[in-house]
Amino acid sequence: MSKAVVGNNNVKKVVLTIALILSIFQLYTGGFGVLTPMLQRSVHLTLVLILIFLLYPISNSAKFRWLDYISAVLALMNGFYLYFSYADLFNRVGNPNFLDQFFTAVTIILLLEATRRLTGWILPLIGVVFLMYGYFGHLLTGMFSIGNISYDRMVSLIYMSTSGIWGTTLGVAATFIALFILFGTFLEATGAGKIFIDLAFAIGGKFRGGPAKVSVLASALTGTISGSPVANVSITGQFTIPLMKRVGYSPKVAGGIEAVGSTGGSIMPPIMGAGAFVMAEMTGIPYYEIVIAAIIPAFLYFLSVYWSVDFEAAKSKMNGLKKEDLPNFKDVAKKGIHLYIGIIVLIYMLMIAQASPMKSAVWAIIALVISTFIFKRKTVKWDFIIEALEKGAKAMLMVTVACGTAGIVVGIVNLTGIGISLTTLMIALADSSLLLTLLLTTVACIILGMGLPPTAAYILLGVLTAPALVEVGIPVIVAHMFVYYYTCLAPITPPVALASYTAAGIAGSNPMATSFSSLRIGLVAFIIPFVFVYGPELLFIGNAQDIIITLITSIVGTTLLSASMVGWLKKDLNIIERAVPFVAALLLIIPEFVTDIVGLSIAILFVAYVYLHKASKSYVSNEVEKKKESFK
């Protein structure tokens, strides 16, 4: 993965200009109506590719810089070609001319190279493998053998239609994902990061383990909009990790808490890092139904993190911060009025007015800018708009090329029918074991999610694996939630836990130790998707009584699991004592009546044991003190 490098002032000016054009293009089309799908997506990708080749050079050596400039020019030429030949392009589907063939090859090469520069080798190699399969798959035997597909046919589908590169996957990146990224950068430019953190500290900083609890809250608030756990750790972790270390958390635990909090933003309604909108687009399920379905799993995730943080603080006998070290709640609340207006407008447009995600984001940005000038008129400068537009454009780059490359894969899947073969294979596995099918899906999600933003990984796997889960009888929303959850959890999953590694760099801890700390703190999240597959009541599917019972048992199970992982519940727990709540937790989380009764019985007996042990210890201590007094 390359690092962003900007050369001389002329290049800087070009980068700034293109970044502004890209962001303004997204705002304009979001507010006044998008272009036709291919034009909207091709203009977006053209500007993104130019920015990538100018910002991320192929080599640190200046003598190879000319390759970047040629790549940027080719991207621009391709954009112009598509724009001006668009009217005739569809008429040539099935019979492409030489320029169609040439620019198809150019686009694929540029897209794969841009993806490599920003995400690493995993996704480009997947793209290459699928392209090779499309062209040479007829040489295979067995269920994965396909008919002979000509180059012209591949060109027609991948480049000349909206079933390949210019398909839905790139479409979501070129519309509402881009606009929500812009909303996030406008929030950041108007001081949201600092205000959210100060507000969280003012509310919870005085409590036991306060800085860690604040970290979870602040990271989730910013993460749900940014949709990138790694970027979110880089922003909020600079403030929260040092404070956690200051009150007594070890560096690896402080980094783990920050990584888990930032990752949780991607699953927190109502925005879910734009995942809710993508899921609605892919499944046809209304946005509000997806948001409602995500409420209980997100609640259990953050409840488990809260208990882990609290028990860790109690175990280490930590206290909160002193009152004089905390920001004043009223002062901070006043500073953030302009932010609240933007967020309230966004939620109103999405949930009440039920406007499209694009219009909602545009109106939220407009409201944020206007309220900033009203409430911050004495200090605000116009520069923050330029800053937000430039940062927003740069933040779109990774998700755009990832979605574009995913479009190649989706196109080949549709062209070859390999999706049907994969579905058949997974159905055969499910006949022998649904659990095995789910485990294989989990592994695929985590592997792809290690090198991709959660939303991009979900788009790809939503096409490859979710249909198979649906075919074996899992409801559509459950199957897609399952896939989405595990792509979101990849950044805290060892051995390649990028969010944890980023947090470790800030905390000054061992990256692998920090990633395992993240895994331990967020363990409940890895169990929840299996729970809602076997008991969809967690997604508000079923009658009210079953939903309430499932919620209560899951809350108790989550609490016990956190106690087991930390090794504390009113007292330090030894190995055997930790095993008891662990077993009880698993039994309670499994949505079955018998397991709930057994788990609840074990839980009651264990809690009684803990309190009796504590009372007995207290009694013995008091007796010892009395004897000491009598000797005196």
N, C-alpha and C positions, 0 to 999 in steps of 0.2 A: 504494500500500500504506500503510495507516494505522499510526500508532504507538500502542502501548498507553498509555492514559491512565486513571487511576483518580481519581475526584473526591473527594467528602467522605468522612468516616469511615464513614458509613452504607453508602455504595456499596462501600467497601473490605470491610466486614463481610459484605455480601451476596455479593460476589465470592469471598471466602475460603470462605464457607459452601457455595456452589454448587460451587466447585472441590473441596472436601473430599468432598461428596456424590458428585460424578462419579468421583473416584479410588476411593473406598470401594466404589461400585457396581461398578466394573471389577474390583476385587480380590475382592469377594464372588462375583460371577458367574463369575469365572475359577476360583475355588477350589471353589465349591459347585454349579456348573452354570449355563449361560447360560439366559436366558429364550427363549421362541420367537423366531425370527429377527426378525420385524417389531418386537416389543416391545423386544428388546435394542437394536436399531438406533435405534428412535425415541426411547427414553429417552436413549440416548447423544447423539444429535444434538440433542435438545431442550436438554439441559444445556450442550452446546457452543455452540449458537446464543445462548443467554442470556448466557454468558460473553463471547462475541465482541462482542455489542452493548453490554455494559457496559464492556468493556475497550478497544474500538476505536471511538471516536465517529465519526459521519459527518462532523463538522466540528470545527475547533478552537474555533469560536464556541459559547459556552454556550447561546445562544438556540435552537440546533437540537438540544440534548441530549434534548428531549422525544421526538424521532423515534427515538432509540436505546431509550428506555424503552418506547415503544409497540411497537417491534420485539421487544424482550425479552418483553413481555407476550403478544404474538401467538404467539411461539414456545412459550411456556408453555401457552397455550390449545390450540395444535395438539397438543402432547404429551399433554395431558389428554384431548382428543377422541379421539386414536388409542388411548390406553390403555383408555378406558371403552367405546369403540364397536368395539373390536377383534373381539369375538366375532361381530358381525353384518357386519363390513366385507367379508369374503370372500364373503358371500352376495349382496352388492350389486355385485360385479364385473360390469361390462357394463351396469349400470343404476344409476349413482351418484345419490345425492340432492343437494340443494342444498348441504348442509354439506360433503359430500365434494368437490364442485366448488370451493367457496369455500376450503377448507383446502388443496386441491391448489395453487391459485394462490398462496395465502399462503406455503406451504412452498417453492415454487419461487422466488418473489421473495426471501424471506428467505435461502434457501440461496445464491442467486447473488450477493446483496449481501454476505453474510458472506464468500463466497469472494473477491469483489473487494477487500474490505478487507484480507484477509490475503495474497492472492497476486498482486494486480494484475488487469489487465483481460483477460489472454489466455484463461484458462480459462472465466470467465463468458461471454465473447463466443462461445467455442466451444459452450457450453451453449445460448446463445440461438440460434445458427445451426442447431443440430440440432433445437431445438424448432420453429423456423420451418419447417425442412425437413419435419418430421413433419406440420405442419398445412397447409403450402402446397405440399408436394412434388408433389401431383397436377397442379399447373399447369406443371411442367417437362415437357420432351420428352426422348427418348433413353433411355439405360440407367439414368439416375438418376430417371426418372419413377416415381411410386408411386400406389397407389390412394388414394381420398379417405378420410382418417382423421378421424373425428368427435372433438370435444372429450371426449365421454364415454369414448370408447375410449382416448384418451390418459390421461385421469384414472385409468381402471381399471388401466392398465399401469404408469404412472409412480408413482402414489400408493397404489393399493389392492392392490398385489401386491409380491412380492419380486423383480420383474424390472426395477425402475426405481431410484428413490432408495433404497429399502430393500433393494437387491440385494446381491450378494456384495462389490461394491467398498466399500460402506459397512460391510458385515459384517466385513471384515478390519480396518478401522479401529476398529470398536467392540468388537473382541475382542483378538486377540493383539498387534496393533500398539500399542494403548493400554497393554497390560500391559508390553510391552518398553520403551516410553517411560517408564513408571513405574519399571521396573528401573533404567533409566539415570539417572533423577533421584535414586533412592535411593543409587546408587553415588556420584553427585556429592555428595549431602548428607553422605555418610560419608567424604568426602575422596579419592575415587578420582582426580579430575583431578590434584591435586597429587602424590599418591603414584605414579601411573603415570608422570608426567613425571620425578619424582625417581628412580624406579627405572630408567627408561630412561637418564637421565644417569649414574647410577652404573655402568650396564653399558657404555655406549658413549661417554660424554662425553670420555674421554681420547684417543680415536682421531681421526685426521685427518677434519675435517669433522664431528666428534662431535655438536655441537648440532643440525645438520641431520638427521643420521641418527636422533638421538633424537626430533626433531620428527616424522619419518615414523612411527616406532614408536608414540609416545605418541598421535599423532593417529589412527592406524589403530585402536588399542585402544579409544579412546573413541568413534570414529566408527562402528565396527561395531555398537555398541549404540544410539547416538543416531539413526543413519540420516539425519542432516541435515548435509551438508558445511558449509553456511553457519554453522549454530549451533556446529558443532564447531570451526571456525576461530576463532569468537568466544571460545570457552572456552580451547583449548590455545594458540592463537596469541599470547595475552597473555604467556605464559611463554616460548615457543620463539622467536618472531621476534626479540625484542630480543637474545637470546643468539646467534642466528645472525649478526646484524649485528655483534655484539661481536667475533666471531672472524674477521670479514672478508668475509662474504657481503654483496653489495650489497642494498639494500632490496627491489628488484624480485625478485631471486632468492630472498631469504629468504621473502618473501610467497608466491612461486610454489611453493616447496617445501612450505610449510605447507598451502596450498590443495590440492596434489596428495596429500599425506599424508591429509588429512581426507576427501577424496573417495574415496580408496582403501578407507576403512573400510566403505563401502557394498557393496563387492564381496568383502570378506574373510570367508571362512567362520569359524565355523559360523553366525553370525547374519546377516551381510550387511545390517545395518540393517533387519532384519525382511523383507528381500526374498525370502529363501529360503522363508519360510513362505507369503508371498503367492503365489509361483510354484507351490509345492506345491498350494495351494488352487485356483489357476486351471487347472493342467495335470493334476492328479490323479497326478502323479509323486511317489513317496515323498520326504519331506524329506531323508533321508540320501543319496539318489541325487543330488539337486541340490547338496548340500554337497560331495560327492565330485567332481562335475563342475566345481565352481568352484575347486578347489584349484590346478591348474596355471595357469590364467589369472591368478589372484590372485598366485601366486608370481612369475610373469613381470612383472606390474605393479610389484610392490615391488622386484624385482631391478633393473628399469630405473631406478626412482627412486633406489635405493641407488647404482648406478653413476654416475648423473648427479650426485648429491651428492658422491660420492667424487672423480670426475674434476674437478668444479668446484673442490673444495678443493685438489686436487693442482696444478691449473692456476694457482691463485692463491697457491700455496705457504702454505696455512693449516695450523695445528696444532690439536690438540684442546685442551680446557681443562686447566688445571693441577690436580693432585691435590687441592690444598687448596681449590679452588673447586668440587669435586664432592661430592655427598652420599655418605655411607658406605653401601655396599650392604646390609650386615647390619642397620643401623639402619632403613633404609627398608623392607627386606623384613619386618622385625618389625612395623612400623607398618601394613602392608597385609594382615596375616593375615586380618582379618575380611572383606576384599574378596575374597581368594582363595577363601574358603569359599563365598561367594555365587556366584561364577563357576563353581567346581567343581561345585556342586549343579546349576546351570543346565545345564552340559555333560553331566553324568551323566544328568539327567532326559531331555534331548533325545536323546543319542546311545546311551546304554546301556539305560536304562529305557524309552526310546522313548515317553515320556508326551506328551500333547498340548502344543503350544507354550504354551497358556494356563496349564495346571497347572505346567509347568516354570517359567514366569516367576513365578508366585505362590509356589511353594516356594523359588525362588531369593531372592525378596524377604524371605520369612520367615526363611530361613537368614542372610541378610545382616543383618537387624535383630537377631536373637538373638546372632549372633557379635559384632556391634558392641557390644552391652551387656555381653557377656562380656569382650572384649579391651580395650574402651575405657570400662570402667565408671567410672573415676576422672574422666574428662573429658566423657563423653557426656551430653547432655540430651535429654529427650523432644522438644524443639522440632524436632529434625532430621526426625522423622516427619511433622510438620505441614508443614514446609518442602518435603519431598520430594513429599508428596501435592499440595500447591498447585502447585508447579512442574510436576509431571507432568501435571496437568489442563490447565494453560496450554500445555504443549508438545504436547498432543493436538489443539489447535484447528485448525491449518493442514491437517494431513493428513486430518482428519475432513471438513472442508468440501470439500477437494479431491476426496476419494473420493466424497462425496455428489453433487457436480456431475458427476463422472465417471459416476456411476450414471444420471444423466439421459441422458447421451450413450449409454451402453450400452443403456438402455431404448429409446431412439429407434432405435438400430441394430437391435435385435431386432424392434421393431414394424414398421419400414419395409423391412427386408431390405437396407439400404444396405451392410451388411457383405459380403453376397454380391456386390454390384456392385463394391465396392472390391477384393474378392478376385479377381473376374474381370478387372478392369483390371490388377492387379498380376501376374496369371498371364500376361496378354497381353504385358506388359512383359518378364516373365521369359523368355518364348519368344524374344524378340529379344536379351535380355541379363539374366542373373541378377545380374550386377554392378550394372547400372543399378537394378534393383529393390532391391538391398541399399543402394545409395547414397541412394535416395529414402526408404527406411525410416530410414536414419541421420539424414538431414536432419529428418524429422518428429520423431524421438526427441529430437534436440538442441533443436529449436525449442520443443517442449512442455516439455522438461526445464529450460529457462531460467527458467521462472516457477513451477515446481512442485517439491515434494519428489520425489526419485527414485522412491520407492515409488508415489506417486500417479500420476506420469507413466507409470510402467510398467503400472499397472493399466489405464489408458486405452488405451495403445498395444498392450498385450497383447491387447485385444479387437479393435482396429481393424486392426493390421498383422500380428501374429504368425500368425493363421489363414491369411493369404495366403502367408506364407513356408512354412508347413506344406504347403499345397496344391501348391506347386511342387516338393515332394520333400525339403525340409529337415526333419530330425527335430524333434519337438516341443520337446525340451529345448534343442536348438541354436537354434531360432527364438526361443524365449523368452529365452534367455541373450543372444542378439544384441540384442534390444530392450532388455533390462534394462541391459546394459552401457552403451549409448549414452545412456539416460536418466540414468544415474549420472555420466557424463562431462560432461554439459551445464554443471554449475557451474564447470568450468575451460575452457570453450570460448568463445573470443571470437566476437562482440563483447559478448555479455551473459553474462559469467562471474561469477556472484554470489559464489561462494566466493573467487575471486581478488580481486574488488573488496573484499570484507570484509578479506582479508589485506592488501591495499594500504593500507586505512585504518589498520591497526595498524602496518604497516611504514613508513608515510609515503612511499610510492612512487606513481608514476603508475599508475592502475588498468589502463589498456589495456596498458602495458608489463608489468605484473605478470601479466595474463591470458595474454599471449604467452609469458612465462617459464614459466607453468604448462603451457601447451600443449607447449612444447619439452621440458620435463622428463617430462611424461606421455605423450609421443608414442606410445610402444609400445602403450599402452592403446587407442589409436584404431585400431591395426592388428590387435590380437588377435582381435576378433570376426569379422573377415573370414577370419582364419586358421582359426578353428574351424568356420566354415561350410564351407570347402573342405577342411579336414582335421580332422574331429571327434575325432581322437586326443587333441587337447588337452583334451577333456572326458572322457577315459577311455573313449572309444567306439572299439572295435577290439581287435586282439590286442596282447599285451604288447610284442612286438618293435617294432611300429609306434609304439606310445605312447612307448617309450623313445627311439627314434630321433628322433621329433618333438620330444620334450622337450629332448634334447641340442642339436639344431640350433637350436631356439628360444632356448635359453639363450645360445648363441654369438652368434646374430643379435641378441638383445636387448643384449648387451654391446657389440657393434660399433655398433649404432644409437645407444646412449648416448654412446659415444666420438665418433661423428660429430656429434651434436647439440651436445656440449660443446666439441669441438675439441681433445681431449687424449687421448693414449694413450701413456704413457711420455715424451711430448714434446708441445709445441704443434703442432697440425696446421693447415696452410694450407688454402685452399679446395679444391684438387685432392686433397690428402691426406684431407680430410673426405669427399669424394665417394666414394672407394674403399670405405671400410667401410660407407657408407650403402647402396651397391649390393649389397655382399656380404651385409649384414644382411637386406635385402629378399628376396634369393634364398634365404637360409637359412630365413627365416620362412615363405616360401611352401612348403606341404607337398607338394612333388614331388621325386622321386628325382633327376632331372636338375638341377633348380635347387639342391638340397642339395649335389650334387657340385661344381657350378660355384662356388657361394657359399663352400663350405668351402675350395676351392682358392685363391680370391681372398683369403679370410681368412688362410690360412696364409702366403701370399706377402706379404700386407700386414704381418702381425705380424713376419715375418722381416725385412722392410725396416725396420720401426721399431726393432727391436733392433740390426740392423747399423748403422743410422744413429746410434743412441745410442752404440754401441761405437766407431764411427769418430770421432764427436765427442769422446768421452772420450780416445781415443788421441791425437788431434790436440792436445787440451788438455794432455795429459801431456807430449807432445813440446815444446810451447811452454814449459812450465814448466822442462823440462830445459835448454833453450837459455838461458833466463833465468838459471838457476843457473850454467851454464858461463861466461856473460859476467861474472857476479859474481866 
